[in-house]
Amino acid sequence: MARIAVIAGDGIGVEVTAAALEVLRATGVKHGVPLDIEELDYGAERYLRDGTTMPAGEIDRFRREIDAIFLGAVGDPRIPDMRHARDILLATRFELDLYVNFRPVRCLSDALCPLKRKTAADIDFVVFRENTEGAYVGMGGNFKKGTPDEVATNEDVNTRKGVERIVRAAFAYAVEHGRRRVCMADKSNALRFAHDLWQRVFTEVKKDYPQIETRHLFIDALAMELIRGPEAFDVIVTNNMFGDIITDLGAALQGGMGLAASANINPSEALRRPSRPNGIGLFEPVHGSAPDIAGKGVANPLAAIQTVALMLENLGYEGAAKDIARAVQTVVNAGVFTPDLGGSATTAKTRDRVLAALG
Ligand code: ATP
């Protein structure tokens, strides 16, 4: 039994999640995957109604009772400080210690490839972004705020344990998935302490994986190389902030936000159960709530649908995951594109074509 908590969230999160859930249920029936889906109403509406963001104790309950969390998107212009989004997304990520942000970047069609003289086949890599440390931990502060002498800092926090576990996760993935090359990107020429740690850990860990070809690039060089020669990459591992930036570059290489799926996972043994052999994970399309197109029925559901495939794969249902990937490929090959990809298909039409391709 796969026990899945679903938080559709806000804006187009609601629309793409509804489509993705239909695909999930259909796949479950076809492949005999027993599903226990619990839909939760956390998001802007609930917060504005009764002040609830994420109820106390909910993360502990997830740890006990849930195998995976599917999140549509959170963010609403009526809540400019993003309080509810922070509580829902960051609390889950930090309390469950989901230290791997896993982002597959695969271009599904030459028609979607944005690079001259490259084809879809050239764009097929994965990014392991460190998800719990770095510059985003909120350590820092202001001094003389609002004056001409203001000082503002955000510390870039890198721990030995944090760096080692994400680097090891990247290598382990490469070995398990037949990927030949792992590239680590940092800025150790400028960030002499924090990123020297990344250098030392990478040098040490790679000795355990002699079959893997390794490479180091400064992040600025990686940004350039991903445009010049994306075919040179299999697995990229990097810190939180650089991963944030490089995965958006990756989304553009895939054809756009409407196609990008992600997983936040903690593959450590402590969270493994028979029903979640890879630990608990939070699975979400990379895009946000997109208020500009919310409610219009034109959001691209393929990112969310591919996120469902990622979730099923992580739960050990590889056949079901592959089937969804095949169905999405069929729909893309047929040129069924929503407006973000230059077409005129609606969310519903795209979903129906995926369902039809699933049979
Ligand atoms: P956030 O601030 O959380 O990043 P956002 O929704 O403003 O949220 P993105 O998700 O980065 O930002 O999306 C930027 C724009 O790309 C959206 O405003 C929308 O126009 C477009 N977009 C994103 N996702 C999709 C999608 N699934 N289908 C169609 N258009 C999309």
Boltz pocket constraint, residues with backbone or C-beta under 6 A from the ligand:
constraints:
  - pocket:
      binder: B
      contacts: [[A, 12], [A, 16], [A, 74], [A, 75], [A, 257], [A, 258], [A, 259], [A, 286], [A, 287], [A, 288], [A, 289], [A, 290], [A, 291], [A, 292], [A, 293], [A, 298], [A, 299], [A, 300], [A, 301], [A, 303], [A, 338], [A, 340]]
      max_distance: 6.0
